[in-house]
């Protein structure tokens, strides 16, 4: 009877070790995916900040000057303004995704 208990305990130990290894693999995979996503989202935000958002201010400035000088009509001005607003909204969405991926990464690192 004692031999069977020892044998069962060893089997349970092997099962626990395998479960631990599977959980560690899963966590490592989640970390890799989360890190990759966070890195990609960070690049998108940096690109917006370095390129698109700088152009938004310039385009707004030029469009307003052109409208005041009569070089473009009001409809063209509104279309340019709407395009700039869409760029800014896309930037805010990118920042939101970056924040979410950073939170996920921090959660996994502290697990």
N, C-alpha and C positions, 0 to 999 in steps of 0.2 A: 504493500500500500504506500509506503514511504517513497519507494522508487518511482511510482506513478506520479506522486505529488511533485517530486523533483523534476521529473521529465516534463510535466505540465507547466511548472514554473519556468523552465528553460524555454519552452515553446512560447509562453506569454512574454518572456523577456525578448525573444527574437521578434515577435509581433510588434512589441513596443518600439524596439530599435528601428524596425522597418517603417513604422508609422512616423517616427521622428525624422528619418531620412527623407521620406516623402514630403513631410511638412516643410523641411528645410529647403528642399528643391523647389517646392511651390513658392515659398517666400523669396528665394533667390530669383526665380523667374518674374515674380511680381515686381521686385525691386528693379530688375533690368528693364522691364517694360515701362515702369513708372519713371525711371531716370531718363530713358530715351524720349519719352513723351514730354517731360519737363524741359529737357534740353531743346527739343524741337520748338516748343511753345516759347521758350526764352528767345530763340533766334528770330521767330516771327515778330515778337514784341520789339526787339532791338531793331529789326529792319523797318518796322513802322516808325519808330522814334527817329531813326537816322535818315529816312528817305521820305516816306509819305507824309508824315506830320509837318515836316519842314516845308514841303511843297504846298500843303493846305494853306498855311499862312500867306505864302507868296501868291497863290492863286486867288485867295480872297482879296488881297491887297490890289492886285492887278485888275480883277473883275470890278471892284468898287471904283477904281480910277476910270476904267473904260466906261462904266455906266455913267459916272459923273461927267465924262467928256463926250458922251453921246456916241461912243464907238460901238457899244453893244446895246441891245434893247433889254427891257426888264426881264423878259422871258429867258433870254440867254444868261442873264445874271442869276436868276433863280435856279436854273439848271446847274450852273457851276457851283452855287452855294449848296444845293442838294447833293451833288457829287462829293463835295468836301465833308458834308455832314455824314454821308455814308462811309467815307474813309475813317472818320473819327469814331463812328459806331463800330466799325470792324476792328479798330484798334482796341476799343474798350472790351469787345468780345474776346480778343486775343489776350488781353491782360487778365480777364476773368478765367480763361482756360489755363493760363500760366499759374495763376493763384491756386486753382483747383488741383493742378498736377503737382505743384509744390507741397500743398497740404497732404496729398496722397503719398508723396515720397517721404515726407517727414513722419507721417503715420507709420509707414512700413519700416522706416529706419528705427523708430522707437518701439517697435513691436517686440 
